[in-house]
Amino acid sequence: MNGIMNAMGPAGIAPAEWEARVALAACYRLVARLGLDDLIYNHISLRVPGARDEFLINPYGLLFEEITASSLVRIDLAGRKLDDSPHEVNVAGFVIHGAIHASRKDAACVLHTHSDASIAVSAQEQGLLPLSQFAMRFYQRLGFHDYEGVAIDLDERQRLVASLGEHRVLVMRNHGVLTLGRTPGEAFMLLYYFERAARIQLAMQAAAAGAAGPIVTPPHAVCERAARQFWEGHGDILVAGEREWPAFLRQLDRLDPSYRD
């Protein structure tokens, strides 16, 4: 799981599942450290290794900074608990995650946040603009889903999946952003780079509204070339998370390794 090695869990939990739990708990803690969490809301879900339709998710009521490997809850696609955890899950909030997991075999990890920057950019007609190298990764490689109200209606699932298409990032209009990854590291790093791009865009737009003048936007051919470099692994560029995620884990272990409990 990208840097989680030799994880030993409690009796009754398979080593592969415990390794997944540790990785997912780390993802929650890192999102919190970046200030991208939203009280007890939002979710990051991860497929249980070897189980097609079983997932790990946060216990409803805990802050992201409180989540540990053992506190995560095992559920099915409908959000029903499959273990004897004393914690409940936000079933309504799993409408989004369940839809993506069910439709995309490569969606091992699904991450959804409501950061200020992602919401602000999601409400702009053109969404994320190619104004920085961070943004180039997502050039013409984003899905967009119009706001329909709080995502608690099952009939929205089909439209969510259609909006995402084959992309790994979904901009949810007036709502936030969703990323999916083959690992928690990939989903997290896509969120990280999207957030950096969104913040830079807002800062540029604020400056341009003052005395800074017009913003320079690279031509289409350059933006497309940069996007291909990121997604096709040109040069020494790897899949998002391959190098960064282990470094983040080392940092987290130095600061607070309690996520592994």
N, C-alpha and C positions, 0 to 999 in steps of 0.2 A: 504493500500500500504506500509506495513512494516514501520511504524513510521510516516507516514503523516496523521495526524488526524485533523478533524474539518476544513478542507480546504474549504474556501468560495471563489468562483470565481465570475467573472463579470456576469451581467445579460445575459441570453441566452446560457450560458454554464452549462450543468448539473453538479451537485456536484461530481458525480463519474468521469466525464471527467476532471474536474478541479483538483481533487485529483491526477489523473494520470499525468496531466500536471506538477504539482508541483514535483512529484516523478521523472519524466523524466528530468526536468530542473535540479534537484539536481544531477542526474547521470552525466549530461554533466559537471556541475561545478566540481564535484569530479574527473572526468577523467582529466580535465584541471589542477586541483591542484596536481595531481600525475605526471603531465608533459607528459601524454600519448596522448594528442591531436595532431593534425597535421594541424596547421593554421585553415582555414575555411573548411577543408575537413574531411572525415570520417562521420559516422552517428551512432546515437543510435535511434532506432525506437521502439515505444510502441503501442500495440493494444489499440484502444479506447474501454473502457469497454462497453460491450453489442453490439458491432459492429464487426462482423466476419472479414470483409475485409477493415476496416478503421483504420488508424494509425496516430500517431503523430510523427513528425520528425523536425529536426532543419531547420531554415531558412537559405538558401544558402547565404553566405557572412558574417555571424556572427561568431566570435570566440566562442569556447565552453564557455569561461569565461563570455561571454555577454548574454548567453541564459537565458530567463526567461519563466515562465509558460505561460504567455500570448503571447509570441513571437513564440511559437511552431506552426507548420502548420499541419492541418489535411488533409490527402491524402488517396487515394485508392491504390490498389495493383500495379497499373501502374504508381504511383507517381503523379497523377493528383490532384490538389488542390480541396478540398471539402468545404472550408470556404472562407471568404472574406479577408483573410490575405493579407497585402500589400507585403509580402515577397514571393520570389520564392523558389523552392526546386531544388536540384540537381537530376533531374530525372534519369540521367545515373547512378548516384551513388546508386540508389535504386534498381538496377538490383539484387544485392546480397541480400538485405534485403527482397525484394518482394518474391524472390524464397523461402527463409526460412520461412517467415510468411505463405505463401500459402501452404506449405507442412507439417508444424509442428503445430498442434493445441496447443502444449505446449509452443510455441515460442511467448510468450506475448511481450518479450523485446529481441531485437537483437542488439548486440553491436560489432562494428568493429573498430580496431585501427591499426596504423602503427608504433608502438614503435620500437626503435632501437633494443632492446633486443629480441622482438618477431620476428622481421624480421631476425635477425642473427641466432636465433635458428631454424626458419622455413627453412632456407637454408641448415641446417645440415642434412645429409642423414637420421639419426635416430631421428631427431627432438628433442623433449624434453626428456631428460634422467632422470631416477629415482635417482637423486643425492642428493635430499633434501626432507624433509618432505613436503614442499610446492609442490614438483613435484609428490609425491606419489599419491596425489589426482587424477592425470591425467594418472596414469599408465595404459597403454593399453585401455584408454578411450578417445582417441582423434581421430578425423577424419583428413585426409590430402588431400589437393586439390592442384594439380600441377598448376603452373603459366601458364596462357594462354594469357597474355597481360592485358591491362586495362579492367576491368570487365564492359564492356558496351554492349556486345553482348547477346541478349536474349537467344540464343541457349546454352549459358554456364550454364544457370539456372539449367537445369536437372542434369548436371554433378556436380554442387555445392551441390545439394540436395543429390545425391548419395554419394558424398565424406563425407558429414556430417553423413549420416546414422542415427543411434539412439543416437549419442553423443550430448553433450551440448557445446562442444568446437571444433572448426575447425581450424587447422593450415593451413594457406594459404601460400604455398611455395613461398619464395622470396617476400612476400607481407605483412604478418602480421598475426593477429589472429582474430577470430570471436567467440563470446560467445552468448549463448541464455539462457534466464531465464523465469521462470513463473512470475517474478517480476523484476523491475529494480535492486533491491538489489541483487538478485541472479546472474543476468548477470554481474553486476559490481564486485561482489566479486570473481566470477570465473576469470574475467580479472585480478583482483588484485593478486590472488594467482598464476595465470599463469605467470604474469610479474615478481613476486618475484622469482619464480622457474627459469625462463629464465635468469634473471640477475645473480643468484647464479651459474647456470651452466656455464655461460660465465666467471665468475670470477674464478671458479674452473679450467676450461680449460686453462685459461691464467696462473694460478699459476702452473699447472702441466707442462706447456711448459717450465717453468723456473726451479727452484731448488726444487719445492715441491714434485715432484715424482708422481707416479701413483695415480689415484683417486679410492677410494673404492666405489663399487656399491653393495648395498644389494642384496641378492639372490631373484629370482623370487617369491618364496613363501612369503617372507617378504613384498615385494613390493605389491603383490596382496592382502595380508591381510590388509595392510595400506589403499589401495584404497577402499576396501570393508568397512572399518571402516568409511571412509569419506562419501561414497555414500549411505551406508545402515543405517547410523545414529547410529552406535554403541556407547555405553556409553552415554555421554551427548552431542555428536556431532549432530548438527542440520543441516538442509539444509543451504547451503552457503547463507549468508545474513540475516538469521533470527535474529541473535544476533548483527552482525557487522554493518548492515545497519542503524538501529536506532542510534547507537553511532556515525556513520559518519554524520548523519543528525544533531544531536545535535552539533557536532563540526562545521558543515557548518553554522548553525544558529548563533553560537557565532561569527564566523568570517565574514560572509557576507550573510545575509538572503534575499538579493535582488532577488535570484532565484525564490522566491515565488511570485514576482510581476506579 
